[in-house]
C-alpha cells in the first residue's frame, strides 16, 4: 500500500508543478486533430505534419541513409517515404 501512496504523491507533486502541461496540450491537440474526417492521403498528412513541425522547430529531422536502406530491406519498403 505504501508504494501506491508514494506513486500518488509523486504524480500529484509533478501535476501541481505543471510538469504534465506539455503532455496535456499534445494529447488535446492530437485528440482534436483525430476527430476531424480527412480526405487526405497518408502522404499528404505527412507533408502537413512535416510543415507544422518545421514551423515550430525550424528544422527537419535527418535520418542516416544506411539506416533507412536497412529498414526498407527489412520491412518491404515501408520506410520508402522517409528515404525519399
C-alpha positions as CSV (number, residue, x, y, z in Angstrom):
1,X,0.0,0.0,0.0
2,X,2.9,2.3,0.7
3,X,4.1,2.1,-3.0
4,X,0.7,3.3,-4.2
5,X,0.8,6.2,-1.8
6,X,4.3,7.1,-3.0
7,X,3.2,6.9,-6.6
8,X,0.2,9.0,-5.9
9,X,2.3,11.6,-4.1
10,X,4.8,11.6,-7.0
11,X,2.2,12.2,-9.6
12,X,0.4,14.8,-7.5
13,X,3.7,16.7,-6.9
14,X,4.5,16.8,-10.6
15,X,1.0,17.6,-11.6
16,X,0.9,20.6,-9.3
17,X,4.3,21.7,-10.5
18,X,2.9,21.8,-14.1
19,X,5.2,19.1,-15.4
20,X,2.4,17.5,-17.4
21,X,1.2,20.6,-19.1
22,X,3.1,19.9,-22.4
23,X,1.8,16.3,-22.5
24,X,-1.8,17.5,-21.8
25,X,-1.5,20.1,-24.6
26,X,-0.1,17.5,-27.0
27,X,-2.8,15.0,-26.2
28,X,-5.6,17.6,-26.5
29,X,-4.2,18.6,-29.9
30,X,-3.9,15.0,-31.1
31,X,-7.4,14.2,-29.9
32,X,-8.8,17.3,-31.6
33,X,-7.0,16.5,-34.9
34,X,-8.2,12.9,-34.9
35,X,-11.8,14.0,-34.5
36,X,-11.8,15.6,-38.0
37,X,-12.6,13.5,-41.0
38,X,-10.0,14.0,-43.7
39,X,-9.8,13.1,-47.4
40,X,-6.0,13.5,-47.4
41,X,-3.8,10.6,-48.2
42,X,-1.2,9.4,-45.7
43,X,1.5,11.1,-47.7
44,X,-0.4,14.5,-47.7
45,X,-1.0,14.2,-44.0
46,X,2.7,13.5,-43.5
47,X,3.6,16.6,-45.6
48,X,1.2,18.8,-43.4
49,X,2.8,17.3,-40.2
50,X,6.3,18.0,-41.5
51,X,5.4,21.6,-42.4
52,X,3.8,22.1,-39.0
53,X,6.9,20.7,-37.3
54,X,9.2,22.8,-39.4
55,X,7.2,26.0,-38.4
56,X,7.5,25.0,-34.8
57,X,11.2,23.9,-34.7
58,X,12.7,25.5,-37.8
59,X,14.4,22.2,-38.8
60,X,13.7,18.9,-40.3
61,X,14.8,15.6,-38.8
62,X,17.7,14.0,-40.6
63,X,17.9,10.2,-40.9
64,X,21.0,8.3,-41.9
65,X,20.6,6.9,-45.4
66,X,22.1,3.5,-44.5
67,X,19.6,3.1,-41.6
68,X,16.7,3.8,-43.9
69,X,18.0,1.5,-46.5
70,X,18.2,-1.3,-44.0
71,X,14.7,-0.6,-42.7
72,X,13.4,-0.7,-46.3
73,X,15.0,-4.1,-46.8
74,X,13.7,-5.5,-43.6
75,X,10.2,-4.2,-43.8
76,X,9.4,-4.4,-47.6
77,X,10.0,-0.7,-48.3
78,X,7.7,0.6,-45.5
79,X,10.3,3.4,-44.9
80,X,10.2,4.5,-48.5
81,X,8.6,7.9,-47.8
82,X,11.3,8.7,-45.3
83,X,14.1,7.7,-47.7
84,X,12.6,9.9,-50.5
